[in-house]
């Protein structure tokens, strides 16, 4: 009947943490008349959060939820992030930054990196690629400023993300979600009831006997994948042959060194370790392959390299790289670790949560779930996982290291055809494969290719037109302009102290 109000969809979210409360807050905020949100979590079940480094996309997510940036950063004791520093990946002693911004300047349809590759192959002495990115230069100098809105300005050629305390983020989101009408129940799910005909989930039962019915279920139960994996039996695609790291040990320490505006990923004999500087502490962790290193040896190795007083004992984590065959099955959507896991090398965990939430909102069921909506959701999420997977594999495979069995393995392992094709196009012509969907754009791939020593043999033939001398002078002048402009910007810590000094714990 025209004008009749649609009955709200009962959305039951199983699991809290970052994924659960991001989902609850987003649905409650963006679909207030379409959904009733009920989240179930148990304080007896811990969360994985050990400190989060993010991608710039989180800024748009926070803005859509009406979250004031300075307040969010103060409450989560966050710092700014301009990119990720990689040390010792292509070879021991190497260092480069994957920036949240561009390299150089283009000329019409010819991207800057084609000119740079041409000059390198011709033997020209050039500034390091890091010096030709505003984001990299800011990061290296430990400075920060908000990007200018004019993209033609050098100071408008970068973006930024955050490094924050994950254990503070979820409670912050919970407060927002509950203010917007989301309900929370404390308890552990002990039974999942399904419809005998459709196979859809109709209700979950808690340990105290409470039965909670719903129309749409969101699985945010972490690695256990209680609904999607256990109840619905959605198969898991194992990618450990390409991404063999299956464990991590995490340990925070006091911040006694520079609060850098970037995350560091430092290669180790059996994997890599992270360094994530927050306002009140520094997050550290060693991601490693248990086939090449024992748990005790990993913990000892991490203890030996942290830069300040340890604030806790090393905390072990176990995982497996891969994803569920379908992230949306029947009337259940897996978000976060319940859907899949890709190690934190490029800070994609929260991005994948955010993308799943965005798609869910866009394809939100109008009554019964539609097969077409499910198929589209799964298509996009699968592409996100698959393309991030290839990008992560590239970091390991594109190396000359042969100093340990682990690096021997990843250097020589067979790689997916999709990545092999990308590598061949880059090596031959300096071409970056472009997609309509996927998180990492040209500058990200260029940073890793060039940073790990893969200089293309060829380039766009239009890059041969300018005289070599003019190109060299232009590149040198660009490096000088960036350096001079960056030198005028405030230090990262000074900017934070004036903009978003951390709030004391409640």
Secondary structure, 3 states (H helix, E strand, C coil): CCCCCCCCEEEEEECCHHHHHHHHHHHHHHCCCCEEEEEEECCCCCCCCCCEECCCHHHHHHHHCCCCHHHHHHHCCCEEECEEEEECCCCCCCEEEEECECCCCCECCECHHHHHHHHHHCCCCCCCHHHHCHHHHHHHHCECCCCCCCCCCHHHCECCEEEECHHHHHHHHHHHHHHCCCEEEECCEEEEEECCCCCCEEEEEECCCCEEECCEEEECCHHHCHHHHHHCCCCEEECCCCCCCCEEEECCECCCCCCCCCEEEEEECCEEEEEEECCCCEEEEEEECCCCCCHHHHHHHHHHHCCCCECCCCEEEECCCEEECCCEECCEEECHHHCEECCHHHCCHHHHHHHHHHHHHHCCCCCCCCHHHHHHHHHHHHHHHHHHHHHHHHHHHCCCCCCCHHHHHHHHCCCCHHHHHHHHHHHHHCCCCCCCCCCCCHHHHHHHHHHCCCCCCCCCHHHHCCCHHHHHHHHHHHHHHHHHHHHCCCEHHHHHHHHCCCCCCC
